[in-house]
Amino acid sequence: MYIENLKELRKMKNISQVRCSHDTGIPLRTLQRYEKGENIGDTEYLCSLMDYFGLKTSDLVQGNNGGG
């Protein structure tokens, strides 16, 4: 997962920002900033998002290296 693709991932799973915020405990404004690329995220919140969407650390690493 790329933080830049958070919005697409969330929409693909048909989850609203409000629901994602509530389910993960991430403040709504923080989540909105992530989706706009205004903030790369704090480790605790990134871990929450990874757990929420069922992602692994390798998903982040692969995304940063162009996939594969």
N, C-alpha and C positions, 0 to 999 in steps of 0.2 A: 504494500500500500504506500502510496506517496501521500504526504499531507495535502499536496495539491489536488489529489483525486478524492479527497474525503467527501466532497459534495456529491460527486458522481456515484461513489460507493453507497452513500446514504440514500440517494434517490433510487438507485438500482434495487435496493432492499425495501423501498417504499416506506422510509422512516422519516418523519418530520424532524426539523432541528429541535423543536421543543421536546419531542419524545426522546431523541438521542441525548439531549442535555439532561433530562430527568433520569433516564436509565443509567447513564454513566456517572452522574454527579458532576459533570463539567458545566460550569456556568454558561448559559446560553450565549452571552456576549463573547465569551472566549471561543466557543465553538464557531460562532459566526466569523470571528477573526481568523481562525484556522482556515476556514473555507475560502476566505478572501486572500489568504497568503500574507496576512498582516502579522502573524505570529507563528513560529514553527512549533510551539508546544512545549509544555513542561513534561518531564519524564513520567510523572504519575498519571497525567491526563493521556499521554500517548499510550501507556500501558492499558489504561481503561478502554481506550478506543480499540486497541488491538484485541483485547479480550472480548469486547462487545461485538466486533465484527468477525471474530474467529481467525485472526491473523497471527502469523509468527514473526519473530524478529527478522528472519530471512526475507520475508515479504518486503520489509522496509529496505533492506540492503540491496536486494535485487532491483527494486524500483530505482534506487539511487544510481545503480550501475547500468541502467537502461534495460533491465529485464534479463531473462534467460536462464 
